[in-house]
Amino acid sequence: MRISEKKREKICEQILDLLYSVSPRFLFTSHIAKEIARDEEFTKKLLLDLKQKNLILEIKKNSKGVFYLRRSRWKITDKVYNIYKSNQ
């Protein structure tokens, strides 16, 4: 089953809105998938697309500087945060 580009964009907007609402905290991929009610693998693909567009940042280390082996946390970039803030 394929999802149209228009629906993918809407889901990406939901992800950005979620990350904006919890900013400056970081969210794990699994938490984002749960909040937008989507599969984790599909959500990860969308997150990687957003990362390529420089809309979000991937955090691969914990607060102590140790790399995660299988997990990633995500944060909205400052530029996108300011755009959202000015439109609110």
C-alpha positions in Angstrom: 0.0 0.0 0.0 1.5 3.3 -1.1 0.9 6.7 0.6 0.6 9.7 -1.6 3.2 12.5 -1.4 0.5 14.9 -0.1 -0.3 12.5 2.8 3.5 12.0 3.5 3.8 15.8 3.7 0.9 16.0 6.2 2.5 13.3 8.4 5.9 15.2 8.2 4.0 18.3 9.4 2.6 16.3 12.3 6.2 15.2 13.2 7.5 18.8 13.1 4.6 20.0 15.2 5.2 17.3 17.8 8.9 18.1 18.0 8.1 21.8 18.2 5.6 21.2 21.1 8.2 19.3 23.2 11.2 21.5 22.3 14.0 21.7 23.7 13.6 18.0 24.6 14.6 15.3 22.3 12.2 12.4 21.4 13.1 8.8 20.4 11.8 7.4 17.1 9.6 5.0 18.9 7.9 7.8 20.9 7.3 9.9 17.8 5.8 6.8 16.0 3.5 6.2 18.9 2.3 9.8 19.1 1.5 10.0 15.4 0.1 6.5 15.3 2.4 5.2 12.6 4.8 2.2 12.2 8.3 2.8 13.5 10.1 1.9 10.2 7.8 4.3 8.2 8.4 7.0 10.8 12.1 6.5 10.6 12.1 6.9 6.8 10.2 10.2 7.2 12.5 11.4 9.9 15.6 10.7 7.7 13.9 12.6 4.9 13.4 15.5 7.2 17.0 15.3 8.3 18.2 15.5 4.7 16.1 18.6 4.3 17.8 20.1 7.4 14.5 20.4 9.3 15.5 18.2 12.2 18.6 16.9 13.9 19.5 13.3 14.8 21.1 12.8 18.2 23.0 9.6 18.4 24.6 10.1 21.9 23.1 10.1 25.4 23.6 12.9 27.9 26.9 11.2 29.0 28.3 11.2 25.5 27.9 7.4 24.9 26.7 6.5 21.5 23.4 4.7 21.1 23.7 1.4 19.3 20.2 1.1 17.9 18.4 4.2 18.9 18.1 7.8 17.8 16.6 10.9 19.4 15.3 13.8 17.3 15.2 17.5 17.7 13.8 20.3 15.6 16.5 22.7 14.3 16.7 26.2 15.7 15.8 27.7 12.3 12.6 25.7 12.0 11.8 26.3 15.7 12.0 30.1 15.1 9.8 29.9 12.0 7.1 27.9 13.9 7.4 30.3 16.8 6.8 33.4 14.6 3.8 31.7 13.0 2.1 30.8 16.3 
